[in-house]
Structure formats: C-alpha cells, structure tokens
Amino acid sequence: MKLTVSPYRLILVALLLVLTGCAGTPRRADLPAAPTPYTIHVVQYGWHTALMFDGPALLARSTKLGHDFHGPTYVLVGWGDGEYFVQEHPPWSKAVKALVASDYPALQVGGRETNPPLGVTARDSVPLAISEQGYATLVKYIDGSIAAGPDGKPVYLGNQPSNPDRFYQATGSYSMFNNCNSWVVGALRAAGMPISGINLTARSVFEQAEQISALQHAH
C-alpha cells in the first residue's frame, strides 16, 4: 500500500517545528555600553509581536513615516504577510497560504494614545532601553522595511474601514521561517539588543525581551 501525506499534515508538522524554536539567554555583558536615552516596547498580541515607539522621537527621525503621521503620542509598528495582514477579516486559508506561498509582506503602522495600547495588558508590553546609535539604526531598519514604487514613494496597501492604521508593502519575504516575530528580532538586533535563538514564536521573542529588560533594570 502506498503511503500518502496530505499537504495539511505537512503544514501541521512544520508548525510544530516552528513552535519548538528555542531562545537563548541574554547576558549582562552583551548590553549596550553606551548611554540609553530611548525606550521602546515589545508588545505581544497572541502569536504576534510588534514594536511601540514614542511618537515624536520616531517620526522626527523616520524619513518615510514622518510624512504620513502627525501628532500621535505613540506609534505601533508590525510586519506580516501582505494579504493576511491587510484584510480586516481574513479567512483561515489566507493564513495557510502566508506560511507556504506568501506573495509579499506588509508593514502595519498606527498611532496610539495609550501605552500599553488598547487591547494589550501591561504584562504583554515590556520596555527596552536603546542607545542613540541603536535607535538610529533601528529607525533605518524600519524605513528600509517599507518598499518603494517606481516613483521612489512608499507603496500603500488597502485600508480596513474600522482600522485607522496605514499598511505599506514591505521589503523582504514572509514565510513560516521568516515571520512577524523574526522581523521584530531583526529590529531588536539592529537596535543593539542581545537577542538570540530561532525566535519564530511571539513567546520566545517576548521572553527574551523580558530577560533583557530585567538585566537593564538590575544594571
């Protein structure tokens, strides 16, 4: 009898591999040695992580976001699959397609007036102190994540009627092994944070962020 494996079982196996990704343990010796005048927050929404910034500080330095946002107290930035992320009520099939055959990624950016933002409890938002150089590199990472059209301007994606956030077509490629959480890891590394490991799950990213934050407070 011939053994067959359905695509759905392959997806489930791959998801299990993702969930087994482990995180390393940050060390105090790896913390930025320079002064850290800036603070960002790693925010966890279920399986998704995003970054929260002081609005004026980010928008004064971002050459792309500064044109689209004016006056928010905070700015929340996240990355994901272009089709699934942008739809207000995406079907489950879009989530599966995003993992195995994503067409393009998207960057979601929105102003917020509270920290933590609405829908997030205090225990799901952790502060990290960033150096001047780390902050500058982090802003470049975010600007570099916004794809440009032939005219050099950002490529905007569809709007959600009940969501005031902006969606930009992003650079890079989304997949099971390069998801929203690994994008946040790249951003934190750009900021000089000693985050390591596979970090494909929101929990592994957030736990390392908590460890780094605790080291910074102890230091």
C-alpha positions, 0 to 999 in steps of 0.5 A: 500500500502506498503511503500518502501525506496530505499537504495539511499534515505537512503544514501541521508538522512544520508548525510544530517545528516552528513552535519548538524554536528555542531562545537563548539567554541574554547576558549582562555583558552583551548590553549596550555600553553606551548611554540609553536615552530611548525606550521602546516596547515589545508588545505581544498580541497572541502569536504576534509581536510588534514594536511601540515607539514614542511618537515624536522621537520616531517620526522626527527621525523616520524619513518615510513615516514622518510624512504620513503621521502627525501628532500621535503620542505613540506609534505601533509598528508590525510586519506580516504577510501582505494579504493576511495582514491587510484584510480586516477579516481574513479567512483561515486559508489566507493564513495557510497560504502566508506560511507556504506561498506568501506573495509579499509582506506588509508593514502595519503602522498606527498611532496610539494614545495609550501605552500599553495600547488598547487591547494589550495588558501591561504584562504583554508590553515590556520596555527596552532601553536603546542607545542613540546609535541603536535607535538610529539604526533601528529607525533605518531598519524600519524605513528600509522595511517599507518598499518603494514604487517606481516613483521612489514613494512608499507603496500603500496597501488597502485600508480596513474601514474600522482600522485607522492604521496605514499598511505599506508593502514591505521589503523582504519575504514572509514565510513560516521561517521568516515571520512577524516575530523574526522581523521584530528580532531583526529590529531588536538586533539592529537596535543593539539588543542581545537577542538570540535563538530561532525566535519564530514564536511571539513567546520566545521573542517576548521572553527574551525581551523580558530577560533583557529588560530585567538585566537593564533594570538590575544594571 
